[in-house]
């Protein structure tokens, strides 16, 4: 949940730092707002994190302070790989998945 919250704030700061104008700014702000909301509540988290990765890649190529944008990119990749978590809309809609690992007996030679 806290990683999703951090990702939401990072996405907003990434889009604000781009300083776009005109119709592109409106389109980017709308897409970023929908993505930030999806990240915040945990709705289609993997897709939203991948869209946020796209924003981070654009800012990485376009803005100075590449280290900051690379860190944002790492957070979004972590969100995409880890998924929404137990406290999310995705968990409510699709159920919480728990992986049980069982120990195997060693192979005898």
N, CA, C and O atoms as a DFTB+ gen file, in Angstrom:
436 C
 N C O
     1  1       0.826      -1.181       0.000
     2  2       0.000       0.000       0.000
     3  2       0.876       1.252       0.000
     4  3       0.590       2.210      -0.718
     5  1       1.946       1.246       0.806
     6  2       2.808       2.421       0.880
     7  2       3.610       2.604      -0.409
     8  3       3.912       3.735      -0.790
     9  1       3.954       1.522      -1.074
    10  2       4.652       1.628      -2.351
    11  2       3.723       2.221      -3.410
    12  3       4.160       3.015      -4.242
    13  1       2.460       1.844      -3.382
    14  2       1.492       2.443      -4.310
    15  2       1.323       3.931      -4.029
    16  3       1.224       4.731      -4.960
    17  1       1.289       4.308      -2.753
    18  2       1.168       5.720      -2.382
    19  2       2.399       6.499      -2.842
    20  3       2.273       7.594      -3.391
    21  1       3.576       5.942      -2.623
    22  2       4.803       6.604      -3.079
    23  2       4.824       6.707      -4.597
    24  3       5.239       7.729      -5.144
    25  1       4.383       5.661      -5.278
    26  2       4.324       5.695      -6.731
    27  2       3.373       6.757      -7.250
    28  3       3.642       7.390      -8.271
    29  1       2.263       6.956      -6.556
    30  2       1.306       7.990      -6.951
    31  2       1.934       9.365      -6.858
    32  3       1.818      10.167      -7.785
    33  1       2.602       9.649      -5.744
    34  2       3.251      10.952      -5.585
    35  2       4.385      11.134      -6.584
    36  3       4.594      12.234      -7.094
    37  1       5.112      10.067      -6.864
    38  2       6.199      10.157      -7.836
    39  2       5.659      10.402      -9.242
    40  3       6.257      11.156     -10.010
    41  1       4.553       9.784      -9.580
    42  2       3.954      10.001     -10.898
    43  2       3.508      11.448     -11.046
    44  3       3.731      12.064     -12.089
    45  1       2.889      11.988     -10.024
    46  2       2.443      13.381     -10.078
    47  2       3.633      14.318     -10.206
    48  3       3.589      15.262     -10.994
    49  1       4.694      14.076      -9.447
    50  2       5.875      14.942      -9.541
    51  2       6.560      14.800     -10.892
    52  3       7.104      15.772     -11.416
    53  1       6.537      13.611     -11.456
    54  2       7.131      13.396     -12.779
    55  2       6.393      14.197     -13.841
    56  3       7.022      14.852     -14.672
    57  1       5.077      14.150     -13.822
    58  2       4.285      14.854     -14.837
    59  2       4.397      16.368     -14.646
    60  3       4.471      17.111     -15.625
    61  1       4.409      16.824     -13.407
    62  2       4.542      18.262     -13.168
    63  2       5.904      18.779     -13.615
    64  3       6.014      19.921     -14.061
    65  1       6.934      17.961     -13.503
    66  2       8.274      18.392     -13.896
    67  2       8.428      18.490     -15.404
    68  3       9.332      19.177     -15.880
    69  1       7.577      17.826     -16.164
    70  2       7.688      17.867     -17.626
    71  2       7.354      19.243     -18.192
    72  3       7.867      19.602     -19.252
    73  1       6.527      20.009     -17.533
    74  2       6.141      21.361     -17.934
    75  2       5.693      21.421     -19.392
    76  3       6.243      22.178     -20.192
    77  1       4.703      20.625     -19.719
    78  2       4.148      20.628     -21.069
    79  2       3.125      21.737     -21.205
    80  3       2.622      22.257     -20.209
    81  1       2.820      22.097     -22.444
    82  2       1.805      23.124     -22.661
    83  2       0.922      22.713     -23.842
    84  3       1.297      21.869     -24.655
    85  1      -0.236      23.320     -23.913
    86  2      -1.153      23.075     -25.015
    87  2      -1.972      21.816     -24.839
    88  3      -2.244      21.367     -23.725
    89  1      -2.359      21.258     -25.983
    90  2      -3.214      20.068     -25.980
    91  2      -2.477      18.858     -25.421
    92  3      -3.091      17.992     -24.797
    93  1      -1.171      18.790     -25.637
    94  2      -0.393      17.660     -25.113
    95  2      -0.427      17.654     -23.589
    96  3      -0.497      16.594     -22.968
    97  1      -0.376      18.836     -22.993
    98  2      -0.411      18.926     -21.536
    99  2      -1.734      18.412     -20.987
   100  3      -1.761      17.713     -19.973
   101  1      -2.826      18.755     -21.652
   102  2      -4.145      18.298     -21.204
   103  2      -4.262      16.790     -21.300
   104  3      -4.750      16.136     -20.378
   105  1      -3.816      16.241     -22.413
   106  2      -3.879      14.799     -22.605
   107  2      -2.996      14.065     -21.601
   108  3      -3.422      13.074     -21.008
   109  1      -1.772      14.545     -21.407
   110  2      -0.854      13.912     -20.462
   111  2      -1.382      14.020     -19.038
   112  3      -1.302      13.057     -18.276
   113  1      -1.917      15.170     -18.669
   114  2      -2.454      15.341     -17.311
   115  2      -3.655      14.445     -17.056
   116  3      -3.801      13.907     -15.958
   117  1      -4.516      14.275     -18.051
   118  2      -5.663      13.390     -17.875
   119  2      -5.214      11.939     -17.723
   120  3      -5.697      11.225     -16.845
   121  1      -4.289      11.504     -18.580
   122  2      -3.795      10.136     -18.496
   123  2      -3.047       9.911     -17.189
   124  3      -3.187       8.857     -16.569
   125  1      -2.257      10.888     -16.767
   126  2      -1.518      10.760     -15.514
   127  2      -2.462      10.747     -14.311
   128  3      -2.215      10.033     -13.339
   129  1      -3.534      11.528     -14.371
   130  2      -4.500      11.545     -13.263
   131  2      -5.202      10.194     -13.133
   132  3      -5.358       9.677     -12.027
   133  1      -5.623       9.627     -14.259
   134  2      -6.257       8.309     -14.219
   135  2      -5.280       7.237     -13.726
   136  3      -5.647       6.361     -12.943
   137  1      -4.046       7.319     -14.190
   138  2      -3.031       6.356     -13.768
   139  2      -2.724       6.499     -12.282
   140  3      -2.593       5.501     -11.574
   141  1      -2.609       7.740     -11.808
   142  2      -2.330       7.979     -10.389
   143  2      -3.461       7.464      -9.514
   144  3      -3.211       6.880      -8.460
   145  1      -4.705       7.674      -9.937
   146  2      -5.844       7.162      -9.180
   147  2      -5.829       5.636      -9.151
   148  3      -6.070       5.028      -8.108
   149  1      -5.544       5.019     -10.304
   150  2      -5.489       3.556     -10.364
   151  2      -4.388       3.019      -9.457
   152  3      -4.583       2.008      -8.782
   153  1      -3.239       3.679      -9.433
   154  2      -2.166       3.257      -8.532
   155  2      -2.565       3.418      -7.073
   156  3      -2.292       2.550      -6.245
   157  1      -3.211       4.530      -6.768
   158  2      -3.560       4.826      -5.379
   159  2      -4.522       3.792      -4.796
   160  3      -4.341       3.350      -3.661
   161  1      -5.535       3.407      -5.558
   162  2      -6.528       2.468      -5.029
   163  2      -6.202       1.018      -5.339
   164  3      -6.838       0.111      -4.803
   165  1      -5.209       0.788      -6.204
   166  2      -4.829      -0.582      -6.524
   167  2      -5.724      -1.219      -7.566
   168  3      -6.051      -2.401      -7.466
   169  1      -6.123      -0.450      -8.562
   170  2      -6.968      -0.941      -9.638
   171  2      -6.104      -1.112     -10.874
   172  3      -5.422      -0.170     -11.279
   173  1      -6.115      -2.283     -11.480
   174  2      -5.238      -2.652     -12.603
   175  2      -3.818      -2.122     -12.375
   176  3      -3.262      -1.405     -13.207
   177  1      -3.261      -2.489     -11.247
   178  2      -1.995      -1.937     -10.786
   179  2      -0.851      -2.212     -11.746
   180  3      -0.026      -1.329     -11.984
   181  1      -0.783      -3.395     -12.295
   182  2       0.316      -3.729     -13.191
   183  2       0.290      -2.849     -14.437
   184  3       1.330      -2.347     -14.865
   185  1      -0.882      -2.662     -15.017
   186  2      -1.012      -1.823     -16.209
   187  2      -0.712      -0.361     -15.864
   188  3      -0.005       0.323     -16.603
   189  1      -1.250       0.109     -14.743
   190  2      -1.003       1.493     -14.333
   191  2       0.479       1.720     -14.063
   192  3       1.008       2.778     -14.404
   193  1       1.153       0.755     -13.461
   194  2       2.585       0.895     -13.196
   195  2       3.383       0.909     -14.494
   196  3       4.384       1.619     -14.594
   197  1       2.958       0.143     -15.478
   198  2       3.647       0.160     -16.771
   199  2       3.438       1.488     -17.499
   200  3       4.359       1.983     -18.148
   201  1       2.255       2.063     -17.402
   202  2       2.015       3.394     -17.973
   203  2       2.880       4.425     -17.254
   204  3       3.454       5.311     -17.887
   205  1       2.970       4.308     -15.936
   206  2       3.818       5.217     -15.163
   207  2       5.290       5.040     -15.540
   208  3       6.052       6.007     -15.524
   209  1       5.697       3.809     -15.880
   210  2       7.060       3.576     -16.384
   211  2       7.295       4.365     -17.659
   212  3       8.380       4.909     -17.865
   213  1       6.292       4.429     -18.510
   214  2       6.408       5.215     -19.737
   215  2       6.627       6.689     -19.442
   216  3       7.460       7.337     -20.076
   217  1       5.872       7.224     -18.470
   218  2       6.081       8.619     -18.067
   219  2       7.488       8.823     -17.506
   220  3       8.143       9.820     -17.810
   221  1       7.943       7.887     -16.695
   222  2       9.277       8.011     -16.099
   223  2      10.363       7.931     -17.170
   224  3      11.366       8.640     -17.092
   225  1      10.168       7.073     -18.167
   226  2      11.138       6.991     -19.266
   227  2      11.177       8.290     -20.067
   228  3      12.250       8.755     -20.452
   229  1      10.014       8.870     -20.315
   230  2       9.980      10.157     -21.019
   231  2      10.708      11.237     -20.237
   232  3      11.473      12.015     -20.806
   233  1      10.473      11.283     -18.945
   234  2      11.139      12.298     -18.138
   235  2      12.629      12.003     -17.997
   236  3      13.432      12.928     -17.881
   237  1      13.002      10.737     -18.006
   238  2      14.416      10.364     -17.928
   239  2      15.165      10.859     -19.157
   240  3      16.314      11.289     -19.053
   241  1      14.528      10.802     -20.312
   242  2      15.161      11.249     -21.545
   243  2      15.106      12.764     -21.727
   244  3      15.941      13.340     -22.424
   245  1      14.136      13.397     -21.109
   246  2      13.858      14.801     -21.390
   247  2      14.369      15.764     -20.326
   248  3      14.719      16.898     -20.654
   249  1      14.422      15.355     -19.078
   250  2      14.716      16.276     -17.982
   251  2      16.089      16.018     -17.379
   252  3      16.619      14.912     -17.487
   253  1      16.672      17.043     -16.738
   254  2      17.916      16.799     -15.996
   255  2      17.634      15.993     -14.727
   256  3      16.492      15.612     -14.473
   257  1      18.648      15.740     -13.954
   258  2      18.550      14.929     -12.730
   259  2      18.078      13.517     -13.057
   260  3      17.074      13.046     -12.523
   261  1      18.801      12.864     -13.924
   262  2      18.424      11.532     -14.378
   263  2      18.342      10.536     -13.226
   264  3      17.588       9.566     -13.306
   265  1      19.107      10.760     -12.152
   266  2      19.085       9.823     -11.027
   267  2      17.704       9.777     -10.372
   268  3      17.224       8.713      -9.980
   269  1      17.079      10.938     -10.261
   270  2      15.754      11.012      -9.626
   271  2      14.732      10.264     -10.472
   272  3      13.928       9.495      -9.944
   273  1      14.759      10.483     -11.769
   274  2      13.768       9.849     -12.642
   275  2      14.043       8.359     -12.772
   276  3      13.115       7.569     -12.947
   277  1      15.316       7.967     -12.687
   278  2      15.650       6.539     -12.700
   279  2      15.121       5.858     -11.437
   280  3      14.679       4.711     -11.490
   281  1      15.165       6.559     -10.308
   282  2      14.609       6.021      -9.065
   283  2      13.097       5.860      -9.182
   284  3      12.543       4.860      -8.725
   285  1      12.431       6.831      -9.788
   286  2      10.986       6.716     -10.020
   287  2      10.696       5.514     -10.905
   288  3       9.749       4.767     -10.656
   289  1      11.505       5.329     -11.928
   290  2      11.337       4.188     -12.821
   291  2      11.466       2.872     -12.057
   292  3      10.712       1.933     -12.310
   293  1      12.409       2.799     -11.133
   294  2      12.585       1.583     -10.322
   295  2      11.363       1.305      -9.452
   296  3      10.960       0.152      -9.300
   297  1      10.778       2.343      -8.886
   298  2       9.570       2.165      -8.064
   299  2       8.420       1.639      -8.918
   300  3       7.681       0.755      -8.486
   301  1       8.266       2.174     -10.117
   302  2       7.181       1.728     -10.986
   303  2       7.401       0.298     -11.460
   304  3       6.445      -0.469     -11.578
   305  1       8.644      -0.068     -11.732
   306  2       8.937      -1.451     -12.117
   307  2       8.645      -2.391     -10.957
   308  3       8.104      -3.478     -11.161
   309  1       8.998      -1.983      -9.740
   310  2       8.703      -2.807      -8.562
   311  2       7.200      -2.987      -8.392
   312  3       6.738      -4.083      -8.076
   313  1       6.439      -1.923      -8.598
   314  2       4.976      -2.035      -8.515
   315  2       4.424      -2.973      -9.568
   316  3       3.525      -3.767      -9.288
   317  1       4.953      -2.888     -10.775
   318  2       4.463      -3.758     -11.846
   319  2       4.765      -5.217     -11.548
   320  3       3.950      -6.090     -11.846
   321  1       5.922      -5.493     -10.967
   322  2       6.300      -6.877     -10.686
   323  2       5.614      -7.437      -9.438
   324  3       5.271      -8.619      -9.400
   325  1       5.412      -6.602      -8.422
   326  2       4.846      -7.085      -7.164
   327  2       3.325      -7.156      -7.192
   328  3       2.735      -7.987      -6.501
   329  1       2.691      -6.313      -7.966
   330  2       1.235      -6.333      -8.020
   331  2       0.623      -5.430      -6.969
   332  3       1.340      -4.689      -6.297
   333  1      -0.672      -5.480      -6.819
   334  2      -1.381      -4.510      -5.991
   335  2      -1.272      -4.731      -4.487
   336  3      -1.302      -3.764      -3.726
   337  1      -1.148      -5.951      -4.049
   338  2      -1.121      -6.214      -2.610
   339  2      -2.489      -6.568      -2.075
   340  3      -3.474      -6.598      -2.812
   341  1      -2.537      -6.835      -0.784
   342  2      -3.767      -7.325      -0.158
   343  2      -4.805      -6.232       0.026
   344  3      -6.004      -6.505      -0.030
   345  1      -4.366      -5.004       0.245
   346  2      -5.302      -3.905       0.471
   347  2      -5.429      -3.122      -0.825
   348  3      -4.781      -2.090      -0.998
   349  1      -6.266      -3.614      -1.739
   350  2      -6.439      -2.970      -3.035
   351  2      -7.783      -3.372      -3.631
   352  3      -8.434      -4.314      -3.179
   353  1      -8.167      -2.640      -4.641
   354  2      -9.401      -2.971      -5.354
   355  2      -9.225      -4.282      -6.121
   356  3     -10.151      -5.089      -6.201
   357  1      -8.032      -4.489      -6.684
   358  2      -7.768      -5.738      -7.397
   359  2      -7.942      -6.957      -6.492
   360  3      -8.489      -7.975      -6.916
   361  1      -7.480      -6.852      -5.255
   362  2      -7.626      -7.969      -4.317
   363  2      -9.101      -8.217      -3.996
   364  3      -9.514      -9.362      -3.816
   365  1      -9.885      -7.154      -3.925
   366  2     -11.328      -7.308      -3.672
   367  2     -12.037      -7.945      -4.866
   368  3     -12.899      -8.808      -4.705
   369  1     -11.659      -7.504      -6.062
   370  2     -12.331      -7.998      -7.261
   371  2     -11.936      -9.427      -7.620
   372  3     -12.789     -10.233      -7.990
   373  1     -10.657      -9.739      -7.512
   374  2     -10.154     -11.021      -8.003
   375  2      -9.733     -11.984      -6.900
   376  3      -9.326     -13.111      -7.182
   377  1      -9.826     -11.554      -5.671
   378  2      -9.411     -12.412      -4.569
   379  2      -7.921     -12.298      -4.304
   380  3      -7.128     -11.986      -5.192
   381  1      -7.576     -12.552      -3.092
   382  2      -6.175     -12.478      -2.702
   383  2      -5.521     -13.816      -2.976
   384  3      -6.043     -14.863      -2.592
   385  1      -4.382     -13.779      -3.637
   386  2      -3.675     -15.012      -3.956
   387  2      -2.528     -15.191      -2.976
   388  3      -1.736     -14.279      -2.737
   389  1      -2.463     -16.385      -2.418
   390  2      -1.399     -16.727      -1.488
   391  2      -0.660     -17.924      -2.055
   392  3      -1.278     -18.918      -2.436
   393  1       0.638     -17.834      -2.112
   394  2       1.460     -18.918      -2.641
   395  2       2.012     -19.705      -1.468
   396  3       2.664     -19.145      -0.586
   397  1       1.751     -21.003      -1.460
   398  2       2.265     -21.883      -0.419
   399  2       3.403     -22.711      -0.997
   400  3       3.217     -23.436      -1.975
   401  1       4.553     -22.605      -0.407
   402  2       5.702     -23.371      -0.865
   403  2       5.853     -24.597       0.022
   404  3       5.766     -24.508       1.246
   405  1       6.076     -25.719      -0.598
   406  2       6.243     -26.948       0.155
   407  2       7.671     -27.459      -0.029
   408  3       8.247     -27.383      -1.114
   409  1       8.212     -27.971       1.049
   410  2       9.559     -28.505       0.976
   411  2       9.524     -29.844       0.255
   412  3       8.630     -30.661       0.473
   413  1      10.497     -30.052      -0.595
   414  2      10.609     -31.324      -1.315
   415  2      11.676     -32.174      -0.653
   416  3      12.619     -31.670      -0.044
   417  1      11.500     -33.462      -0.789
   418  2      12.528     -34.375      -0.323
   419  2      13.714     -34.303      -1.290
   420  3      13.504     -34.203      -2.499
   421  1      14.926     -34.350      -0.801
   422  2      16.076     -34.282      -1.709
   423  2      16.100     -35.500      -2.627
   424  3      15.709     -36.603      -2.245
   425  1      16.563     -35.266      -3.825
   426  2      16.657     -36.356      -4.811
   427  2      17.732     -37.345      -4.386
   428  3      18.853     -36.970      -4.042
   429  1      17.362     -38.603      -4.419
   430  2      18.340     -39.632      -4.066
   431  2      19.032     -40.105      -5.337
   432  3      18.407     -40.289      -6.382
   433  1      20.318     -40.292      -5.216
   434  2      21.087     -40.722      -6.388
   435  2      21.476     -42.155      -6.291
   436  3      22.127     -42.680      -7.194
